[in-house]
Amino acid sequence: MVASRAIGSLSRFTASRTLRCSGYICRSFTRSSALLTRTHINYGVRGDVAVIRINSPNSKVNTLSQELHSEFMEVMNEVWSSSQIRSAVLISTKPGCFIAGADLNMLNSCTTSQEVTQISQEAQKMFEKLEKSTKPVVAAINGSCLGGGLELAISCQYRIATKDKKTVLGSPEVLLGILPGAGATQRLPKMVGIPAAFDMMLTGRGIRADRAKKMGLVDQLVEPLGPGVKPPEERTIEYLEEVAITFAKGLADKKITPKRDKGLVEKLTSYALSIPFVRQQIYKKVEEKVRKQTKGLYPAPLKIIDVVKTGIEQGSNAGYLSESQTFGELAMTKESKALMGLYRGQTQCKKNKFGAPQKEVKQLAVLGAGLMGAGIAQVSVDKGLQTILKDTTLPALGRGQQQVFKGLNDKVKKKTLTSFERDAMFSNLIGQLDYRGFEKADMVIEAVFEDLNLKHRVLKEAEAVIPDHCVFASNTSALPIGEIATVSKRPEKVIPDHCVFASNTSALPIGEIATVSKRPEKVIGMHYFSPVDKMQLLEIITTEKTSKDTTASAVDVGLRQGKVIIVVKDGPGFYTTRCLTPMMSEVIRILQEGVGPKKLDSLTTSFGFPVGAATLVDEVGVDVAKHVAENLGKEFGERFAGGSLEMLQQMISKGFLGRKSGKGFYIYQEGVKNKNLNSDMDSILASLKMPSQPDVSSDEDIQYRLVTRFVNEAILCLQEGVLATPTEGDIGAVFGLGFPPCLGGPFHFVDLYGAQKIVDRLRKYEAAYGKQFTPCQLLVDHANNPNKKFYQ
Amino acid sequence: MNQNFRMTSLLTYTLKNLPNTSKWALRFCMRPLSSSSQLQAAAASQTKSKKTLAKPNIRNIVVVDGVRTPFLLSGTSYKDLMPHDLARAALSGLLHRTSVPKDVVDYIIFGTVIQEVKTSNVAREAALGAGFSDKTPAHTVTMACISSNQAMTTAVGLIASGQCDVVVAGGVELMSDIPIRHSRKMRKMMLDLNKAKTLAQRLSIISKFRLNFLSPELPAVSEFSTSETMGHSADRLAAAFAISREEQDEYALRSHSLAKKAQDEGLLSDVVPFKVPGRDTVTQDNGIRPSSLDQMAKLKPAFIKPYGTVTAANSSFLTDGASAVLIMAEEKALAMGYKPKAYLRDFMYVSQDPKDQLLLGPTYATPKVLEKAGLTMNDIDVFEFHEAFSGQILANLKAMDSDWFAQNYMGRKAKVGLPPLEKFNNWGGSLSLGHPFGATGCRLVMAAANRLRKEGGQYGLVAACAAGGQVFSICFTCVTDKTSYL
């Protein structure tokens, strides 16, 4: 892969050389020796336009590293000092990437905020020089233009972007707990207006080229090209360069002005924003909103508002100073370290470390068209995977198909898909009630309805059939007996040998399912999270018998579905469910101790969980929660004890299954946003009330009782080898269970917060409640040795 | 050779003016030298790969003759007509030209693209109006810009399978008037009103009326699958093949100059005069306007603004017009005493990606149809390619001349090869003569047949691209070549 890429770029280089030779004047100044040593940037001159091409070696993306920075400065100084050059074009020759941002390693290697501030100030100086350049510089953007890349682009006099899907502009720094430290806080508000600038910097959202044009972030668009006499991507970049050169000439000749015509609405807005009072109102509004959303857990967004405010109200010198200083401060915060760790983890979990599978999955089959099954189908068909969706009744299948259609159609409404693309994707889905076509399936993912009674019933039904027809045992756990009988008589004919059978279950041990399989090496667990199209995580569970190729295949499919993947060993509850269960047990105990669901929700969300603990039970489903708690409770015994399952039992008997039944701790109504407490719960809560222990029941204690149980179990998973790496543990907890991102996941949390402090907390609760809080050995080891960290 | 000389001078002119495109222009410039030998070879038919394209056990199918109304810029003399009026004029012209007895015609097929909803089977309405027997069935086909090609090949199918002996095929397009509809919401309301029984029901429906219901809905100008207009796609295509604005203008100028010459010399013999009711008789195409390169350079890009290369001057324009051809089984034609103009031989439809290769069809279809017929590029004496845009023609020529394209996109070992430009659209093309979508196909075939007779060649090849990424290509033989009677 790497080799072919290298060869590709090599041929590209030579090809462009020969083609352009006539148009270019070779540089033969004294600096020509420097030209040879440059690795990130090369440049040529076409007429009176300097074309500066960025291509960092040995990397998929260009990042603003120290070397790139200095090479760029060097080249720009040549451009400015050359009398022959009147304008410049800045372009990346790397397909799909302009500049993806600053080099994070550069920031990570800093140990003090002063160092980071220094980096920021250097970048600010460079971009200021660029902004004040008398020779117009055109940024020609193809592919991701993020963070520092965007800051570079907006310092140029003109921006031209390709209308490619990969061309995304944005300031995602906030997602890493920092702010744009190279002038964007000062330039963006002037360029796109204060509200839009806040939106970009506070959400970190990526903006597609056509919207960027409407906002005034780019000045011209270039359509990506199709095949010509060379590869389309290559020719598109070349074309972009040609167009940029004509604009650079036009700007130098003053035939084109970089100012654009503003619409009436824009003019009115900018007039309104020139009134200080209006601006103050906006700052206030944005601040309120940010406070509400971050609950004060994330410092970066508020700082961004401050810095923007400083720049606008006190002038740009103050603004730049504030930007660089705040940048330094933020980079040193725990939050930022946690978020950057998550970012690195996410990148790692988007790679297939098991290598390419022997046979790429082309035909997928999903059993069960429920919420999960349809969700899995949706994220498969929209990536071009042929998918069979099978259920047992037409209405159930119809609901699943409708869910897939709706998911795709919503994208059409948001204009990220055309109706035609939707139709083409939807035709990748085949809905059916029988096993026709399964003989061609490369992978079967079962996702049968998560209704406990049904699962119990069909499990028993399945067990009665298993012995003779073992290949099918694993995925028949939720299918009616009639079908099993008809199909399992000739199992070998139904699923080809290379077919991977993936089970989507949250608590049943995969190993147990596999015992009845004739090909246990082909059985694997793929645990998706609901809603599948929104939740990024996929937990893949391997048994001792699962082959490496099977794992590679499952990871490959998951990656194609756009998932962030952790691979864990089989065991009760795997990793995610296992961590969540003790916490849920604690949730019930806390409720029994008289803390109301609303209060509990606010305690958990203010700790950083995206969803309150009581609401989470409702979302998961009370029946599912009970099923899981019972199963794992049997396995792990006292450690998983806490609240009484009786509460869940009573809720189930009253039909309070959570959101899906309309009632749980809260009442859910279609179209009603503010959910109200379910007053019928009062009697249940009252009947199961336990006395609370005052010394471990402060608000903070309640939060830590929940979190430490979670964290302790996560670390135990690593200790027991369920988890291979702390990274996967963090990614799984944050992306699958909503562990507070500002803490970076359980392992980052221990590293940043201190193992000793957590052990102290656990010991305190252990004294009150017993073994459930006994810290695991690995955690104790970390507490005993402060140099021991999960992340070095 | 005179023609060659003209081409050479024309293209050396290009060479002088376009230093950047040296490689390209040079190839054109070289062409006449190498291909003059080919032309001579063409006269001596023993150098052809095949003497005849006739196949055992398949009926020979001939084009007896074909006509068309003058092609006019839309919004000019035809603007008050309806499509079937134009189609009728073409049919009447064909009857007059061939004197074919109306009752001999077994079937009538017309192609059209933007349908007039009142005459959705325009073939039938036109045939009845033109006085054909009401016992002669007629149907209408649509396949974007190759609709009338589809009409012709449908006819070929009917004759080859023995269903018919004599079929009239044609095409019509009237861009002066297009069906602009009420919005879907308005239509829905009107239909609901129709069904409402009580006053209360009616009132409740009317109460839902909103002002935006009144915004009209135009026929789509963009590709349905990609939402991209064809001009936009052509501009991207030209850019993909690095074709400059000057090259495109140059080619458009060639088309207009050649068309003007052909018109002046009376070569466009397929045109029949049309007395438009209430207006003067129209006798010739009115879109042929040779201009100067300087004039053309002044135009602004029409689609990709402000830096695109496709302009009004190097694109085909919206056109009104109709065409019709008389197709027969050879033995029937001979029995009736006709001297047919050409055999219709192997044809082929192919299609490809409607986004990036929307207009690249001829590159794909040409080698395939040649292979099917067992001919090579050198065997062809006359090329007629549909000119949607200058950039599109030039892109196709570049693609045909590229080994890289052939290997990476066509699964071929080597490039298709360039059709010699001196055999290419010598009497103008859609850029200059006009392009009434539904009617162009028959014009291309008749132009090729008439050129074969006039220029003394044996084999002709027509290729045309169409919306949806589809393309048509046909090979045929001129009947004047006596040997092919054997």
Boltz contact constraints between the chains, C-beta under 6 A:
constraints:
  - contact:
      token1: [A, 223]
      token2: [B, 236]
      max_distance: 6.0
  - contact:
      token1: [A, 225]
      token2: [B, 236]
      max_distance: 6.0
  - contact:
      token1: [A, 225]
      token2: [B, 239]
      max_distance: 6.0
  - contact:
      token1: [A, 225]
      token2: [B, 240]
      max_distance: 6.0
  - contact:
      token1: [A, 226]
      token2: [B, 240]
      max_distance: 6.0
  - contact:
      token1: [A, 226]
      token2: [B, 356]
      max_distance: 6.0
  - contact:
      token1: [A, 227]
      token2: [B, 409]
      max_distance: 6.0
  - contact:
      token1: [A, 228]
      token2: [B, 240]
      max_distance: 6.0
  - contact:
      token1: [A, 228]
      token2: [B, 241]
      max_distance: 6.0
  - contact:
      token1: [A, 229]
      token2: [B, 402]
      max_distance: 6.0
  - contact:
      token1: [A, 229]
      token2: [B, 404]
      max_distance: 6.0
  - contact:
      token1: [A, 229]
      token2: [B, 405]
      max_distance: 6.0
  - contact:
      token1: [A, 235]
      token2: [B, 240]
      max_distance: 6.0
  - contact:
      token1: [A, 239]
      token2: [B, 239]
      max_distance: 6.0
  - contact:
      token1: [A, 243]
      token2: [B, 307]
      max_distance: 6.0
  - contact:
      token1: [A, 418]
      token2: [B, 227]
      max_distance: 6.0
  - contact:
      token1: [A, 420]
      token2: [B, 225]
      max_distance: 6.0
